[in-house]
């Protein structure tokens, strides 16, 4: 089968199309014939070596397709089931992928494969951020960075559905318009506005929570945007890793909370995975959250998909199609 792999860490050019052996599923595993594969920033972190894994290696954690082979003792799925997965193992950039049954969920018939692959990881990320890491309630002032991106678009809609006052931080007027159409109450463009100053003008006391996936370029502004006892949720490094911080800086800004969560701790069991996915599918089915058709790239064009993602030339989500 065809798969995209890397022999060394580096830029998008290290991703190469390779012919590899089709694996048979072991106990409690299924082999999925991918119909669509999600492209996410965590894939970039794996490619560059920011998140370390042994080389050579595949890329990708997310996909959607049909179960074509079932290993021994599998109880969650049967052959020909529509399923989707977003918590690995690494190697989804391939025509088929073997996953543990406890890392996948059944895909409702109403959700297309490309929408599932474009939204499961991002949507479950938005869910744990908004409902578990910091539980957003009606009236909360919420700042969402990269609000026109894949996670951001879902988070803006979901936070608004929960009754929050949503402040979207975006990179351009075009992206600001996207955020407003999704329900954002306010938009900030850092190239011409001071983030923390504008947040305080909008909220008075500062935000209850800031969701920051940008990292280095926005980290301190995010801290300065919070009210006393507010929480900074740093969940990405699009501009590079955030700076080291002395815990005293949190005290000086009002006994702030700082966390760096990862989705895998929130879906570590089949029960928590099913609960998280069910919440996502529910807001999709209700129309509270809408996922735009993703940008589609051929599997062999994974390097271009990475270059476009890193160059911030995309809005919403991207998928690879085998």
N, C-alpha and C positions, 0 to 999 in steps of 0.2 A: 504494500500500500504506500501511498505518498504521504509524507509528513514533512513539516518544517522544523529544522533543528539548528542548533548553534554548536560550533566547535570551540569558540572562544567568546569572551565577553567583549562588547563593543557597541558600535552604532548599528542602525538597521541593516547595514550591508552584511553583517555576520550571519543573518538568517538565510538559510539555504534549503532548497527543495531536495529531499532525500527519499530514496526508496528503502523502506524498512519492512521487516517481517510483521505480518498480521498476528497479533497475540491472541491466544485463547484465554478466556476468562477462568480464573481459579475459583475456589470456594468463596461464596458470597460476593462474587463479581459478575458484572455484565459487560458485554461489548456493545458499544453504541455506534451505529452508522450515522455519523454527523451529517445533519442537513444545514446547520449554521453553527459558527464558532464565534464566541465573543472575543473582542479585542479590548484589553483593559490596561490601565497604567501599571498595574502590578506585573504585567507581562514585560513592560519596559524595564522595571526594576530587576526582574530576573535576567533579562538580556544583558543589561549593563553590569550586573554583578553587585548592585546595591543590596539585593537579597541573594545570599550565596547559596548555590547548589552545585553539585558535582557536574563536571563537563565530561563528554558532550551531553547535551540535554535537549529535550523538546521544550516547547513553550505553550502557554495557554492553560487556563483552568476551567473554562466555561464552554458549554456547548449544548445543543439540543438535537435530538434525532430519534431514531427507532432502534429498539433493542433487537440485535440480530443474533446474539448468542448469550446463553445463560449458564453460569457456572454452578457447581454443586451447592446445595443448601440455600439457594436464593429463595426468599419468601416475598420480597417486595415487588418483584416484577416478573413478567412473562415475555417470551419472544413476541415481537411486533408491538409492544407497548411504546407509546410516545413518552419520552422522558427528557428531563433537562437536568443539568448539573452545573455547579459553579464553585465547588470547593476542592477541585483537583481529583486525582493527582495531576501534576504538571504533564503536559503532552497533548493537550486538546487540539493543537494546530495539526490535524491529521484527518485522513478520511474516516478512520475509526479510532475509538478510544476505549480502553478498559477502565471502568470505575467500580469502586466498591458500592454495593447496593445502598449502604447507609449514607452515601454522599450524593445521591440523586433523588429526584422526586418525579412523580407522574405529572405530565403536562396536560392540562385541560385542553379538550378539542378546540375550544374557542380561541386559544392563543397560538399564533403561528410560530413556526420554528425560529424564524429570524427575530421576531419580537422577543421570544424567550431567551435566545442567545444574546440579544442586545440588552436585556433588562434583568436577568435573574441575579447576577452578581451585584450589579449596580443597585437594583431594587432591594435586595436583601441587605446591602450595605446601608441604604437609606433607612430601611426599617430598624436595624439595630441602633443606628445613630439617633433616630428620632424617638424611638420607643423604649430603648434599653440603656444606652450610654447616658443620655440626658432625656428624660421623658417630657417631651414638648406638650404643653397644654394650652388651652385657649388663653390669649392675652400675652403669651410670652413674646419677647422681642428676640428674633432669631436671625443671625447673620449666616449666609451661605456663600462661601467662595466658589469660584468656577461654576456659577449658577446655570450657565448655558451648556455645561458639559453633561456627560452621561449620568453620573450620580446627581449632579446639581439639578438637572431638569426634573428628575423624579422627586428629589428632596424638596424643592420649591413647592411643587404641587401638593405633596403629602403634608408638609408643614402648614400650608394654607388650609388644607382640608381639616387639620386639627385645630384651626382657629388662631394660629400664630400671626404676629406682625412680621412679615418676611422682608428682610433686607438682602438683596442679591448683589454680590460683588462680581463684576464681569470685566472683560477686556476691551470691549468696543461698544459703540452705539448699536450696532447690529445685534450683538449678544444681549444688550440691555433690553432691546425690544422683544427678543425671545423670552427673557425672564419675565417681563411685564405681562406678556400674553399668557404665561403659565400661572400668573397669579401673584407675582411679587408686588409688594406694596411700594417698595423703594428700590432704586438701583444706584450703585456706586461704580464709577470707572476710575481705578487707581491712578491711571496715567495723568489725570487732571484734577483729582480730588483726594484729600487726605482721608483715609478710611476711618480712622478712629474719630476724627473731628466730626465727620458726617454722621457716623453712627450715634454720637452723643447729641448732635443737633436733632436727629430724628427721634431718639428715645428719651432724652433727658438724662437719665442715670446711667445709660449704657445697656448693652445686650445681656440677656440672661445666658445665652449660649452662642458661641461662634463655632461653626463647622469649617475647618480650614484644611483643604486638600492641596494647597499650593506649596506650603512649606516655607523655605528660606525667605522668599521675598515678602511674605505677608505675616510671618509669625509674630513679630513684635507689635505690629499694628493690630493684630487680632487680640493680643493680650490687652492692649490699651483701649480696645473697644468694649470691654466687659464692665459691668457693674460689680460692686462688691458681692462676693460669693458666687460670681458667675463662673462658667466653665468654658475653657477652650478645649475643643475636641480636634486634635491634630491627627488627621487620618490619611495624609498623603504628602508627597514630596515632589510635585510637578516641577518646581523651580529649584529643587535641591533640598537636602536634609535641613531641618530647622537648626538654628544655633543652639549651643549648649546654654542652659539657663540655671542661674543660682536660685534655689527655692525661695530665698528672701525676696526675690522680685515678685513672687506671687503674693506674699504678705504685704508688700508695699503697695500693691495695686488693689488691696481689699480682700485678702484671704481667698484668692482665686483657686479654682480647681483646674488641673491640667491632666489630660489623659491622652494616650496614644493607643487607641483600640485597633484590633484587627478582627475581621468578620469570623475567622475560623474558631475563635474562642466563644462566639455566640451561637454557632451551629455545630458544636462538637459531638452532638448525639443525633440520632435519627429523629428523636422527638422534637428537639429544638430546631432542626432543619425543617421538618414538616410544618411546625408552628410558624416559622419565619416565612417560608414560601407561601403558606396558606394566607397569611396577612397580605402579602404582596399580590397574590392572585385575586384576593377580594377587592382591593382598591383598584386594580386594573379592570375587573369585571364590572364594578360599580360606575366606572368612568371618572372617579375622583382623581386618578392618575392616568394620564394618557402617554403612551410611548410612541414617538414618531418613528416612521420607517427608518431603519438604520442605513448608514452608508454601507454599500456592499463591495467587497473586494474578493477577487479570486484567491483561493488558498495560496497559490504561488506568488501572489502579490502582497504577502504579509509584511515585507520590508517597507513597501510604500504605505501600508496602513499604519505602521509604527512611525514612519517619518511624518505623516500627516497629523497623527495624534500628538507627537512631541512638539511639532511646529505650531500647535494650536490652530490648525487649519480646519478642524472639525467642530461641529456642534452636535450634541446628542451622542448617539452610539454608533459603533462600527462593527461589522461582522465579516468573517471570512466564509466563503462558500466553496466547499470542495467540488 
